[in-house]
């Protein structure tokens, strides 16, 4: 239950992303970070040689397995939104593979570096200026990286379509987020005094 406890993960991540502007910044820049990571991973050697007739740009390399792990994790956490997230993960893998094939390593790593710096800078500004709270990755690096793409997708699905993985999900998560933020505020006040 713990590893695939969507409520727990979403509440942890949500406690660090309550400011609407910071949430928008994350919605805009989390998936590009994922995409450009896959772009760099395109240049890793194939981990499995297959005889399936893939286009000459798609390899079962680290990028594929990275996308597969993320996709599988999301599906196990929530079937409906997880399948959409899995589709987006593999769409990013295919897109980054074609872009990597077209750009070549000497240009692709520069694109990745510039994109990663820009996207991460925007997110740190979102936390520093708008959220006024350190990013979640400082408290739990693995959870923050793994949950970020799924979190922003769930955020968009909820805002646009009222999607909830199950009835009462949002109210339970919001209660956990509020409790976490109250603990954080109390620690912040204690440090200040």
N, C-alpha and C positions, 0 to 999 in steps of 0.2 A: 504493500500500500504506500509506503513512504516515498520510494523512488518515483512512482507514477501518480502521486497524490497531487492532482492538478490544482486543487483548492489551496494547498499549502504552498506550492511553487508560485502560483499566480498572486497569492497574498504577499509572499516575500518580495517578489519583483514589483508588485503594485505599491508597496509601502515606500519604494524609492522613486515612484513615478506618479505623483498625485497632481502636480501642476499641469494644467492643460497644454501650455506651450511646450513644456518638457516632453509631454506625451507625444505631441505632434512632431517634435524634433526626432524622437525615437521612431515613430511610424515612418518618417521620411528616410532615416539613415541606417536603421538596423539591417534591413534586407540588402542594401548595397554593400554593407560590410561582409555579409554572408556570401554574396555573389563574388566580390573581389577576392575573398579568401579562396573560393573555389577556382577562380581564375589563376591564382598562383599555384594551387594544387594541381592544376592541369598539367604542369610541367614535371610532376613526379612520375616515375616509371610505373607501368602497369603492375598491379599486384597479382593479377590473375590473367593468364592468356586464355582467351576464349575463341571458339571457332564460329560463334554466332556472327553473322554478317552485319557488324556495326559500320556506320560511316567511318571513314578513316580519321575522324576527329574525336570520336568517343572511345575512351579507354577506361577499363575498370581499374583505375588508379586510386590514389589516396583521396582525390576529390570526390570520386564516386562513392567510396566507402564513408567519407565524411557526410555526404548528403544522405546516404542510406541510414546511418546512425541517427541523424537528426530526424529524418522522416519516420523511422520506426518508433523513436521515442514519442513523437507527437501523436502518432496513430494509437499507441498504447495509452496515452493520457486522455484522449478524447477522440472517438471514432470519426464523427462528422467533421469537425474543424481539423482534426489530425490528418484526414485524407486530403483536405485542401492544402494544409501546410506541407504534407509530403509531396503533393503535386508541385507546389512552389519550389520546394527543395530540389526536385529533379529538373524542373524547368530552369532553375538557376545553374544546375550542373551542366545541362545541355547547352544553355546560352553561353556560359563561361568557357566551355570546351570549344565551341565554335569561335568565340572571340579570341581565345588563347591561340588557336590554330591560325587564325588570320593575322594576329598581331605579332606572333613570335615572342620568344622569351625576352629579348633585349628591349622591346617596347612594353610588353605586358607588365613586367615587374615595376616599371615606372608608373604605369596607369594604376596598378594596385597600390603602390606606395602613396601616390597623390590622393587617391580615393580614400584609403584608410585614414590618412592624416586628416583630411577634410571632414570625413564622417565622424571620427572620434573627437575631433576638436569641437564640432557642433554639439555632440552629446555632452561633452564635459562643460561646455558653456551652458547648455540646458540645465545641467545639475547645479553648477555654480551660481548662475545668475537667476534662474527661475525657480528651480526646486529648492535650492539652498540646502542640499543634502548630498553627501558623497554618493557616487554611483554604487549600485548593488555589487558590482564586481570586486569592490574593496572588501566586502564581507564574505562573499562566496563566489569566487571566480568561475568555477565550473557551472554552477547553477545559473549565474547571470548570463554567461555565454550561451548555454544550452537553451535557456528559456526565452531569451530576448526575441528571436524571430516569431516564436509562437505567441508570446505575450502581445506583441504589437498586432499580430493577426487577430487574436481574440478581441483585442481592444477595438479594432476596426469593425469586426463582425458584430460586436455588441452595440457600438454606437450607430452603425448604419442599419442593422437589421434586428436589433434587440436579442441577438443570439446569446443563449446560455447553454452550457453543456448539459445542465439538468436544472429543473425548477429550483429556485432558491439559491443558486450558485452565486449570483452577484451579491445578494444580501449577506451571505456567509463570508464571502471574500472581503466585502467592504467592512464588515465588523472586525475581521482579523487585521485588515490594513489600518483601521482606526486605532485598534489596540497597540499595534506595533509603533505607529506614529506617536501615540501618547507616551509610550516608554522612551522612544527616541527624544521627544521634546523634554521629558523629565531629566534624562541624562544630560541633554544640552544645557538646561537651566542649572543643573547641579555643577557642571563644569564652569559655567559663567560666574557662579557665586563663590 
